[in-house]
Structures are given as structure tokens and as C-alpha cells.
Amino acid sequence: VQLQASGGGLVQAGGSLRLSCAASGRTLHSHCMGWFRQAPGKEREFVAGIYWSDGNTLSANSVKGRFIISRDKATNTGYLQMNNLRPEDTAVYYCAARGGSRVYTGVLEYEYWGQGTEVTVSS
């Protein structure tokens, strides 16, 4: 599976961005797609994940109520809608995928990674 993340950019606090993650090489079915982020000097952390077949989702507490993860089965693309962005959301965002039966939250649990897209939120 190859993953291509896009949609990052510079936005003011309170603004919105939508990240996309296009998967190729295999149609996702019994897979989990996750979004992670890594701020400068910090470890990569789980943001949100979705189980492809049934759409079940899980989000980190820090983004609940602001970020929405979704997927489009027809285009094999995942999305992360980010609303009410805060300066502390500034990071490089990565999408990742793995086969399985649920949503996974650990960095080491994912097999496939996209290249990352940078999000900067100004105050």
C-alpha cells in the first residue's frame, strides 16, 4: 500500500483545513487508516483512526469535537477534517495504514506510512 498525504498549509487559529490520504496499490478493505502528527521536538502521536470496512472511528481527546476522520471507499481515500484549529495543532501530519480488525493507536502498530503534510496554525 502506498499512501499520499496532502492538504496541509498555513491557517489562522480558529480556521479549518482538510487533509487527504490517497491509498494506492491495494483497495483498502479490512484495514485501519490512522492520522498521526509530530510537532518539533516531540514524539509522533495518534490523532484519529478509522476502520475502513465499517467506518468505526477513534479520536484522541485533544482533537475530539474539532477533528473528524472519514473515508471514501470509492476513491480509496481517507480524510481528516480539522476545525477550530489551535496553535498547538501545528505539526507534520502523517497518514498510516495497516490490516486488521479494529482501529489501532500505536505508531509501531502501523505498517504503511505516507510522507507527511505540514500544518501550521498561527495565533
N, CA, C and O of each residue as an XYZ file, in Angstrom:
492
protein
N       0.840     -1.185      0.000
C       0.000      0.000      0.000
C       0.879      1.240      0.000
O       1.786      1.372      0.822
N       0.605      2.139     -0.921
C       1.288      3.433     -0.937
C       0.281      4.501     -0.512
O      -0.878      4.479     -0.924
N       0.739      5.422      0.310
C      -0.122      6.472      0.834
C       0.446      7.837      0.461
O       1.647      8.078      0.589
N      -0.423      8.719      0.004
C      -0.031     10.061     -0.371
C      -0.893     11.053      0.384
O      -2.087     11.187      0.114
N      -0.279     11.751      1.334
C      -0.999     12.747      2.128
C      -0.873     14.124      1.489
O       0.152     14.463      0.897
N      -1.940     14.909      1.623
C      -1.934     16.267      1.087
C      -2.922     17.121      1.860
O      -3.712     16.614      2.657
N      -2.869     18.424      1.615
C      -3.850     19.326      2.195
C      -3.351     20.214      3.307
O      -4.103     21.051      3.806
N      -2.113     20.059      3.708
C      -1.577     20.905      4.763
C      -1.384     22.331      4.291
O      -1.502     22.633      3.103
N      -1.085     23.206      5.247
C      -0.848     24.596      4.906
C      -0.791     25.460      6.131
O      -0.705     24.974      7.258
N      -0.839     26.761      5.891
C      -0.811     27.755      6.964
C      -2.221     28.295      7.162
O      -2.883     28.682      6.198
N      -2.677     28.321      8.401
C      -4.023     28.791      8.696
C      -4.002     29.540     10.023
O      -3.177     29.261     10.893
N      -4.906     30.482     10.168
C      -5.004     31.200     11.436
C      -5.771     30.381     12.456
O      -6.575     29.521     12.098
N      -5.523     30.646     13.706
C      -6.255     29.976     14.782
C      -7.758     30.163     14.583
O      -8.231     31.252     14.259
N      -8.488     29.076     14.785
C      -9.925     29.093     14.559
C     -10.324     28.657     13.168
O     -11.503     28.426     12.901
N      -9.359     28.543     12.282
C      -9.631     28.156     10.913
C      -9.733     26.651     10.736
O      -9.667     25.888     11.699
N      -9.897     26.241      9.486
C     -10.089     24.830      9.156
C      -9.183     24.408      8.001
O      -8.810     25.212      7.146
N      -8.848     23.138      8.005
C      -8.138     22.504      6.896
C      -8.677     21.093      6.737
O      -9.148     20.489      7.701
N      -8.607     20.573      5.528
C      -8.951     19.177      5.309
C      -7.764     18.469      4.687
O      -7.301     18.833      3.606
N      -7.283     17.460      5.378
C      -6.196     16.636      4.877
C      -6.763     15.435      4.136
O      -7.813     14.904      4.496
N      -6.056     15.020      3.101
C      -6.441     13.844      2.336
C      -5.319     12.833      2.349
O      -4.146     13.195      2.444
N      -5.678     11.568      2.255
C      -4.697     10.498      2.181
C      -5.172      9.509      1.129
O      -6.097      8.733      1.365
N      -4.532      9.543     -0.032
C      -4.907      8.670     -1.130
C      -4.101      7.383     -1.057
O      -2.870      7.411     -1.025
N      -4.792      6.270     -1.032
C      -4.146      4.963     -0.973
C      -4.123      4.345     -2.362
O      -5.089      4.457     -3.116
N      -3.017      3.692     -2.694
C      -2.890      3.004     -3.974
C      -2.152      1.694     -3.769
O      -1.539      1.469     -2.726
N      -2.217      0.847     -4.759
C      -1.550     -0.442     -4.686
C      -2.440     -1.553     -4.177
O      -2.204     -2.730     -4.451
N      -3.460     -1.175     -3.439
C      -4.407     -2.164     -2.921
C      -5.659     -1.415     -2.499
O      -5.583     -0.323     -1.936
N      -6.802     -2.006     -2.775
C      -8.048     -1.419     -2.283
C      -8.168     -1.720     -0.800
O      -8.131     -2.876     -0.379
N      -8.312     -0.665     -0.019
C      -8.446     -0.864      1.412
C      -9.778     -1.524      1.711
O     -10.811     -1.130      1.170
N      -9.753     -2.523      2.568
C     -10.994     -3.194      2.986
C     -10.911     -3.509      4.471
O     -11.487     -2.798      5.295
N     -10.213     -4.548      4.805
C     -10.019     -4.897      6.216
C      -8.753     -4.198      6.703
O      -7.779     -4.833      7.107
N      -8.800     -2.895      6.650
C      -7.647     -2.083      7.037
C      -8.098     -0.986      7.992
O      -9.268     -0.609      8.053
N      -7.143     -0.511      8.708
C      -7.326      0.678      9.533
C      -6.455      1.780      8.952
O      -5.295      1.546      8.611
N      -7.007      2.976      8.840
C      -6.199      4.137      8.470
C      -6.137      5.070      9.667
O      -7.158      5.376     10.283
N      -4.955      5.509      9.984
C      -4.777      6.422     11.097
C      -4.090      7.700     10.661
O      -3.346      7.731      9.680
N      -4.359      8.754     11.418
C      -3.643     10.010     11.260
C      -2.827     10.240     12.523
O      -3.311     10.075     13.643
N      -1.602     10.617     12.314
C      -0.682     10.933     13.395
C      -0.085     12.313     13.142
O      -0.144     12.823     12.023
N       0.474     12.898     14.152
C       1.163     14.165     13.975
C       2.421     14.206     14.831
O       2.522     13.558     15.873
N       3.368     14.991     14.352
C       4.622     15.144     15.084
C       5.025     16.604     15.058
O       5.328     17.165     14.005
N       5.023     17.207     16.235
C       5.457     18.589     16.381
C       6.961     18.616     16.608
O       7.528     17.623     17.063
N       7.617     19.726     16.305
C       9.071     19.807     16.500
C       9.475     19.465     17.933
O       8.940     20.020     18.893
N      10.417     18.549     18.059
C      10.920     18.167     19.365
C      10.033     17.230     20.146
O      10.332     16.904     21.295
N       8.942     16.790     19.538
C       8.025     15.899     20.246
C       7.904     14.562     19.520
O       8.292     14.427     18.360
N       7.366     13.597     20.221
C       7.161     12.294     19.621
C       5.912     12.310     18.733
O       5.006     13.124     18.913
N       5.897     11.406     17.796
C       4.722     11.259     16.935
C       3.559     10.732     17.783
O       3.722      9.815     18.587
N       2.390     11.331     17.583
C       1.245     10.947     18.396
C       0.026     10.654     17.534
O      -0.140     11.201     16.443
N      -0.814      9.781     18.052
C      -2.062      9.404     17.387
C      -3.038     10.573     17.443
O      -3.182     11.241     18.467
N      -3.711     10.803     16.301
C      -4.732     11.841     16.228
C      -6.120     11.220     16.070
O      -7.029     11.504     16.849
N      -6.270     10.376     15.061
C      -7.566      9.755     14.796
C      -7.366      8.549     13.894
O      -6.387      8.463     13.153
N      -8.307      7.625     13.969
C      -8.227      6.442     13.126
C      -9.609      5.993     12.710
O     -10.605      6.301     13.365
N      -9.656      5.260     11.608
C     -10.925      4.761     11.096
C     -10.738      3.353     10.573
O      -9.755      3.054      9.895
N     -11.693      2.486     10.896
C     -11.668      1.136     10.362
C     -12.426      1.165      9.047
O     -13.596      1.544      8.988
N     -11.731      0.755      7.991
C     -12.221      1.008      6.644
C     -13.562      0.356      6.356
O     -14.428      0.986      5.749
N     -13.753     -0.860      6.763
C     -14.938     -1.596      6.315
C     -16.225     -1.094      6.955
O     -17.251     -1.023      6.278
N     -16.204     -0.746      8.239
C     -17.443     -0.340      8.887
C     -17.475      1.130      9.289
O     -18.490      1.610      9.794
N     -16.377      1.849      9.072
C     -16.361      3.270      9.372
C     -16.224      3.617     10.841
O     -16.365      4.781     11.214
N     -15.952      2.638     11.677
C     -15.776      2.908     13.103
C     -14.561      3.815     13.304
O     -13.521      3.614     12.676
N     -14.694      4.805     14.176
C     -13.622      5.779     14.359
C     -13.210      5.893     15.814
O     -13.943      5.505     16.723
N     -12.016      6.436     16.008
C     -11.479      6.714     17.334
C     -10.625      7.969     17.207
O      -9.849      8.117     16.263
N     -10.782      8.874     18.177
C     -10.012     10.127     18.132
C      -9.320     10.375     19.455
O      -9.795      9.954     20.509
N      -8.197     11.059     19.389
C      -7.517     11.471     20.607
C      -8.344     12.526     21.331
O      -9.063     13.299     20.698
N      -8.243     12.558     22.637
C      -9.018     13.519     23.424
C      -8.723     14.957     23.026
O      -9.599     15.820     23.094
N      -7.494     15.209     22.614
C      -7.090     16.574     22.292
C      -7.785     17.133     21.039
O      -7.796     18.345     20.825
N      -8.358     16.256     20.222
C      -8.993     16.722     18.987
C     -10.482     16.403     18.930
O     -11.156     16.778     17.970
N     -10.996     15.730     19.922
C     -12.421     15.374     19.909
C     -13.282     16.629     19.853
O     -13.034     17.608     20.557
N     -14.295     16.574     19.000
C     -15.164     17.728     18.830
C     -14.640     18.747     17.839
O     -15.356     19.682     17.480
N     -13.395     18.585     17.386
C     -12.816     19.523     16.421
C     -12.402     18.834     15.120
O     -12.589     19.392     14.038
N     -11.850     17.642     15.216
C     -11.371     16.914     14.034
C     -12.331     15.768     13.725
O     -12.858     15.119     14.628
N     -12.544     15.537     12.444
C     -13.405     14.446     12.005
C     -12.663     13.617     10.965
O     -12.195     14.141      9.954
N     -12.563     12.324     11.226
C     -11.936     11.424     10.265
C     -13.025     10.719      9.465
O     -14.071     10.353     10.001
N     -12.762     10.537      8.178
C     -13.728      9.858      7.324
C     -12.982      9.162      6.200
O     -11.770      9.324      6.056
N     -13.702      8.393      5.410
C     -13.082      7.746      4.268
C     -14.092      7.626      3.149
O     -15.301      7.595      3.381
N     -13.574      7.559      1.922
C     -14.376      7.354      0.732
C     -13.920      6.032      0.122
O     -12.833      5.940     -0.447
N     -14.753      5.027      0.247
C     -14.371      3.716     -0.262
C     -14.186      3.742     -1.778
O     -13.309      3.060     -2.309
N     -15.004      4.522     -2.468
C     -14.971      4.526     -3.933
C     -13.636      5.027     -4.476
O     -13.172      4.570     -5.521
N     -13.027      5.960     -3.765
C     -11.764      6.534     -4.242
C     -10.570      6.064     -3.418
O      -9.436      6.474     -3.665
N     -10.836      5.193     -2.430
C      -9.730      4.671     -1.601
C      -8.956      5.801     -0.927
O      -7.728      5.781     -0.845
N      -9.715      6.788     -0.448
C      -9.099      7.994      0.129
C      -9.654      8.255      1.518
O     -10.859      8.155      1.752
N      -8.765      8.589      2.427
C      -9.163      8.977      3.759
C      -9.022     10.478      3.938
O      -8.253     11.134      3.236
N      -9.780     11.011      4.893
C      -9.778     12.456      5.125
C      -9.681     12.761      6.614
O     -10.128     11.985      7.458
N      -9.096     13.893      6.906
C      -9.114     14.416      8.273
C      -9.552     15.872      8.178
O      -8.785     16.738      7.757
N     -10.787     16.129      8.572
C     -11.322     17.487      8.600
C     -10.949     18.101      9.937
O     -11.326     17.590     10.992
N     -10.216     19.188      9.890
C      -9.725     19.825     11.114
C     -10.367     21.200     11.238
O     -10.146     22.083     10.409
N     -11.156     21.362     12.280
C     -11.870     22.609     12.534
C     -11.376     23.258     13.822
O     -10.779     22.601     14.675
N     -11.631     24.534     13.945
C     -11.255     25.271     15.145
C      -9.794     25.003     15.522
O      -9.484     24.676     16.667
N      -8.932     25.146     14.561
C      -7.519     24.833     14.770
C      -6.876     25.764     15.782
O      -7.225     26.939     15.892
N      -5.932     25.206     16.514
C      -5.210     25.934     17.551
C      -3.722     25.925     17.236
O      -3.258     25.046     16.509
N      -2.968     26.872     17.758
C      -1.519     26.860     17.514
C      -0.858     25.538     17.928
O       0.114     25.107     17.309
N      -1.384     24.904     18.966
C      -0.793     23.641     19.417
C      -1.075     22.481     18.465
O      -0.543     21.388     18.659
N      -1.895     22.696     17.449
C      -2.099     21.688     16.416
C      -1.007     21.726     15.350
O      -0.969     20.864     14.472
N      -0.132     22.702     15.420
C       0.955     22.813     14.459
C       1.852     21.581     14.524
O       2.367     21.228     15.585
N       2.031     20.935     13.380
C       2.814     19.692     13.315
C       2.867     19.214     11.874
O       2.183     19.740     10.996
N       3.687     18.212     11.658
C       3.615     17.452     10.406
C       2.630     16.318     10.645
O       2.743     15.573     11.618
N       1.671     16.201      9.753
C       0.632     15.182      9.880
C       0.911     14.043      8.903
O       1.204     14.260      7.727
N       0.812     12.842      9.421
C       1.063     11.643      8.636
C      -0.182     10.763      8.617
O      -0.885     10.644      9.620
N      -0.447     10.150      7.471
C      -1.447      9.098      7.447
C      -0.716      7.760      7.400
O       0.405      7.657      6.901
N      -1.372      6.759      7.924
C      -0.788      5.433      8.011
C      -1.892      4.395      7.845
O      -3.072      4.695      8.022
N      -1.497      3.178      7.504
C      -2.487      2.120      7.320
C      -1.896      0.774      7.711
O      -0.683      0.567      7.696
N      -2.791     -0.118      8.055
C      -2.419     -1.490      8.349
C      -3.638     -2.373      8.209
O      -4.770     -1.893      8.279
N      -3.422     -3.630      8.017
C      -4.520     -4.574      8.022
C      -4.909     -4.894      9.450
O      -4.119     -4.706     10.375
N      -6.123     -5.375      9.628
C      -6.542     -5.725     10.975
C      -8.040     -5.726     11.122
O      -8.776     -5.805     10.139
N      -8.493     -5.638     12.379
C      -9.918     -5.782     12.662
C     -10.492     -4.661     13.505
O     -11.644     -4.725     13.933
N      -9.680     -3.617     13.749
C     -10.137     -2.522     14.605
C      -9.316     -1.281     14.321
O      -8.485     -1.275     13.412
N      -9.542     -0.233     15.090
C      -8.717      0.963     14.990
C      -7.526      0.809     15.923
O      -7.688      0.468     17.094
N      -6.360      1.054     15.417
C      -5.114      0.963     16.173
C      -4.592      2.365     16.465
O      -4.770      3.281     15.661
N      -3.953      2.527     17.611
C      -3.498      3.864     18.016
C      -1.998      3.994     18.176
O      -1.496      5.103     18.357
N      -1.275      2.901     18.115
C       0.159      2.960     18.336
C       0.954      3.171     17.053
O       0.640      2.590     16.014
N       1.978      4.001     17.135
C       2.833      4.267     15.975
C       3.430      2.975     15.424
O       3.473      2.769     14.211
N       3.883      2.121     16.309
C       4.555      0.887     15.891
C       3.594     -0.156     15.345
O       4.022     -1.172     14.798
N       2.308      0.088     15.492
C       1.324     -0.873     15.008
C       1.030     -0.718     13.515
O       0.396     -1.586     12.915
N       1.482      0.368     12.922
C       1.168      0.634     11.531
C       2.301      0.204     10.604
O       3.481      0.357     10.918
N       1.909     -0.336      9.461
C       2.871     -0.886      8.511
C       3.203      0.094      7.388
O       4.346      0.176      6.941
N       2.198      0.831      6.943
C       2.378      1.708      5.787
C       2.225      3.164      6.216
O       1.335      3.497      6.999
N       3.092      4.022      5.701
C       3.091      5.438      6.063
C       3.173      6.327      4.837
O       3.880      6.025      3.876
N       2.436      7.430      4.889
C       2.574      8.467      3.890
C       3.728      9.380      4.231
O       4.385      9.206      5.257
N       3.976     10.348      3.378
C       5.166     11.182      3.512
C       5.002     12.359      4.466
O       5.993     13.000      4.817
N       3.797     12.656      4.888
C       3.592     13.771      5.817
C       3.227     15.051      5.094
O       3.713     15.329      3.998
N       2.362     15.822      5.729
C       1.986     17.132      5.212
C       1.997     18.112      6.396
O       1.497     17.802      7.477
N       2.562     19.268      6.176
C       2.800     20.201      7.268
C       1.603     21.114      7.497
O       1.045     21.681      6.558
N       1.227     21.244      8.751
C       0.143     22.134      9.166
C       0.713     23.151     10.147
O       1.312     22.786     11.158
N       0.520     24.421      9.838
C       0.974     25.492     10.721
C      -0.215     26.373     11.067
O      -0.897     26.893     10.184
N      -0.456     26.533     12.370
C      -1.566     27.349     12.838
C      -0.991     28.562     13.552
O      -0.289     28.431     14.555
N      -1.291     29.733     13.031
C      -0.770     30.965     13.620
C      -1.777     31.530     14.612
O      -2.988     31.375     14.452
N      -1.252     32.181     15.629
C      -2.138     32.747     16.676
C      -2.558     34.167     16.353
O      -3.296     34.784     17.122
